[in-house]
Amino acid sequence: MGIVIREYEIDDIPAMCEIWNAIVEDANAFPQMEKLTLAEAEIFFASQSFTGVAVEGDQLLGLYILHPNNIGRCGHLANASYAVKEGLRGKGIGEKLVRHSIQQGSELGFKILQFNAVVCTNTPAIHLYEKIGFRRLGTIPGGFLTGEGVYQDIILYYIELP
C-alpha cells in the first residue's frame, strides 16, 4: 500500500499526541516544555492552517503542522513542525512530510516556508532541509534550552514555495 500523507482526522489524535509528546519529552527539537493532553491536542491540531499525517495502512507514522509564521504584511510566511514516530526515523517519512507541507503551503497561498529554530544538534533535520533546498539564514547562539539544561544554537531556514 505504501505511505500516504493526508489531512488528519479526529480519530488520529491519540496517536498524534503520543508522537508529539515523545518529541516534547526528548527536549531536543520542539520548543514546547509541556506535553499535550488529548483535549489540548484536539484544539492545537485543529487550530493549524493544515495538519497532515503520514499513514501506512492503519498505522500513523508521523505528522506535521503548518501555520502562518507571522501576521499581516508578513502573513505570507509559513512555519511548520514535523514529528516522526520513534523507531521509524531515518526511513524517509520526514522527507515525505516536508515535501507535502511545501506543496500544501503553496496551495494555501503561502510564499515562503521558514523555520525559526532548528537546533544545531538535530543533524538529520539539517541534512534533510538542505537536501530539499532550504537556505540557511543564520544562527542564533544559545537559542534553545535542551532538557539537560544546555543552551544550543538554533539555525533559521527558509525556502520559497512553488
Secondary structure as a PSIPRED ss2 file (coil, helix, strand):
# PSIPRED VFORMAT (PSIPRED V4.0)

   1 M C   1.000  0.000  0.000
   2 G C   1.000  0.000  0.000
   3 I C   1.000  0.000  0.000
   4 V E   0.000  0.000  1.000
   5 I E   0.000  0.000  1.000
   6 R E   0.000  0.000  1.000
   7 E E   0.000  0.000  1.000
   8 Y C   1.000  0.000  0.000
   9 E C   1.000  0.000  0.000
  10 I H   0.000  1.000  0.000
  11 D H   0.000  1.000  0.000
  12 D H   0.000  1.000  0.000
  13 I H   0.000  1.000  0.000
  14 P H   0.000  1.000  0.000
  15 A H   0.000  1.000  0.000
  16 M H   0.000  1.000  0.000
  17 C H   0.000  1.000  0.000
  18 E H   0.000  1.000  0.000
  19 I H   0.000  1.000  0.000
  20 W H   0.000  1.000  0.000
  21 N H   0.000  1.000  0.000
  22 A H   0.000  1.000  0.000
  23 I H   0.000  1.000  0.000
  24 V H   0.000  1.000  0.000
  25 E H   0.000  1.000  0.000
  26 D H   0.000  1.000  0.000
  27 A C   1.000  0.000  0.000
  28 N C   1.000  0.000  0.000
  29 A C   1.000  0.000  0.000
  30 F C   1.000  0.000  0.000
  31 P C   1.000  0.000  0.000
  32 Q C   1.000  0.000  0.000
  33 M C   1.000  0.000  0.000
  34 E C   1.000  0.000  0.000
  35 K C   1.000  0.000  0.000
  36 L C   1.000  0.000  0.000
  37 T C   1.000  0.000  0.000
  38 L H   0.000  1.000  0.000
  39 A H   0.000  1.000  0.000
  40 E H   0.000  1.000  0.000
  41 A H   0.000  1.000  0.000
  42 E H   0.000  1.000  0.000
  43 I H   0.000  1.000  0.000
  44 F H   0.000  1.000  0.000
  45 F H   0.000  1.000  0.000
  46 A H   0.000  1.000  0.000
  47 S C   1.000  0.000  0.000
  48 Q C   1.000  0.000  0.000
  49 S C   1.000  0.000  0.000
  50 F E   0.000  0.000  1.000
  51 T E   0.000  0.000  1.000
  52 G E   0.000  0.000  1.000
  53 V E   0.000  0.000  1.000
  54 A E   0.000  0.000  1.000
  55 V E   0.000  0.000  1.000
  56 E E   0.000  0.000  1.000
  57 G C   1.000  0.000  0.000
  58 D C   1.000  0.000  0.000
  59 Q E   0.000  0.000  1.000
  60 L E   0.000  0.000  1.000
  61 L E   0.000  0.000  1.000
  62 G E   0.000  0.000  1.000
  63 L E   0.000  0.000  1.000
  64 Y E   0.000  0.000  1.000
  65 I E   0.000  0.000  1.000
  66 L E   0.000  0.000  1.000
  67 H E   0.000  0.000  1.000
  68 P E   0.000  0.000  1.000
  69 N C   1.000  0.000  0.000
  70 N C   1.000  0.000  0.000
  71 I C   1.000  0.000  0.000
  72 G H   0.000  1.000  0.000
  73 R H   0.000  1.000  0.000
  74 C H   0.000  1.000  0.000
  75 G C   1.000  0.000  0.000
  76 H C   1.000  0.000  0.000
  77 L E   0.000  0.000  1.000
  78 A E   0.000  0.000  1.000
  79 N E   0.000  0.000  1.000
  80 A E   0.000  0.000  1.000
  81 S E   0.000  0.000  1.000
  82 Y E   0.000  0.000  1.000
  83 A E   0.000  0.000  1.000
  84 V E   0.000  0.000  1.000
  85 K C   1.000  0.000  0.000
  86 E C   1.000  0.000  0.000
  87 G C   1.000  0.000  0.000
  88 L C   1.000  0.000  0.000
  89 R C   1.000  0.000  0.000
  90 G C   1.000  0.000  0.000
  91 K C   1.000  0.000  0.000
  92 G C   1.000  0.000  0.000
  93 I H   0.000  1.000  0.000
  94 G H   0.000  1.000  0.000
  95 E H   0.000  1.000  0.000
  96 K H   0.000  1.000  0.000
  97 L H   0.000  1.000  0.000
  98 V H   0.000  1.000  0.000
  99 R H   0.000  1.000  0.000
 100 H H   0.000  1.000  0.000
 101 S H   0.000  1.000  0.000
 102 I H   0.000  1.000  0.000
 103 Q H   0.000  1.000  0.000
 104 Q H   0.000  1.000  0.000
 105 G H   0.000  1.000  0.000
 106 S H   0.000  1.000  0.000
 107 E H   0.000  1.000  0.000
 108 L C   1.000  0.000  0.000
 109 G C   1.000  0.000  0.000
 110 F C   1.000  0.000  0.000
 111 K C   1.000  0.000  0.000
 112 I E   0.000  0.000  1.000
 113 L E   0.000  0.000  1.000
 114 Q E   0.000  0.000  1.000
 115 F E   0.000  0.000  1.000
 116 N E   0.000  0.000  1.000
 117 A E   0.000  0.000  1.000
 118 V E   0.000  0.000  1.000
 119 V E   0.000  0.000  1.000
 120 C C   1.000  0.000  0.000
 121 T C   1.000  0.000  0.000
 122 N C   1.000  0.000  0.000
 123 T H   0.000  1.000  0.000
 124 P H   0.000  1.000  0.000
 125 A H   0.000  1.000  0.000
 126 I H   0.000  1.000  0.000
 127 H H   0.000  1.000  0.000
 128 L H   0.000  1.000  0.000
 129 Y H   0.000  1.000  0.000
 130 E H   0.000  1.000  0.000
 131 K H   0.000  1.000  0.000
 132 I H   0.000  1.000  0.000
 133 G C   1.000  0.000  0.000
 134 F C   1.000  0.000  0.000
 135 R E   0.000  0.000  1.000
 136 R E   0.000  0.000  1.000
 137 L E   0.000  0.000  1.000
 138 G E   0.000  0.000  1.000
 139 T E   0.000  0.000  1.000
 140 I E   0.000  0.000  1.000
 141 P E   0.000  0.000  1.000
 142 G E   0.000  0.000  1.000
 143 G E   0.000  0.000  1.000
 144 F E   0.000  0.000  1.000
 145 L E   0.000  0.000  1.000
 146 T C   1.000  0.000  0.000
 147 G C   1.000  0.000  0.000
 148 E C   1.000  0.000  0.000
 149 G C   1.000  0.000  0.000
 150 V C   1.000  0.000  0.000
 151 Y E   0.000  0.000  1.000
 152 Q E   0.000  0.000  1.000
 153 D E   0.000  0.000  1.000
 154 I E   0.000  0.000  1.000
 155 I E   0.000  0.000  1.000
 156 L E   0.000  0.000  1.000
 157 Y E   0.000  0.000  1.000
 158 Y E   0.000  0.000  1.000
 159 I E   0.000  0.000  1.000
 160 E E   0.000  0.000  1.000
 161 L C   1.000  0.000  0.000
 162 P C   1.000  0.000  0.000
